Amino acid sequence: MKFGMRKPSIRKSIAARTSVKRFIRHSLGLKAPRGYGWMTNPKKYMYNKIYNKTTFSIFTLLKKLFK
């Protein structure tokens, strides 16, 4: 598990938004409602919950600085 600041990857963020899997899921409407991650994949849900509490993004720091 990572602690501290995450380093952003432009390549990965673009790849995630333009993937075929995402396009199919969004066009067919096969998404679970927000907050249902614990039902679809409980192990991934717990990992992401802990990861998001123990790390922070550089973008959140910039948002706090320029508020």
Summary of the structure (lengths in Angstrom):
residues: 67
radius of gyration: 14.9
end to end distance: 30.1
largest distance: 39.6
contacts: 119
relative contact order: 0.20
helix: 63%
strand: 9%
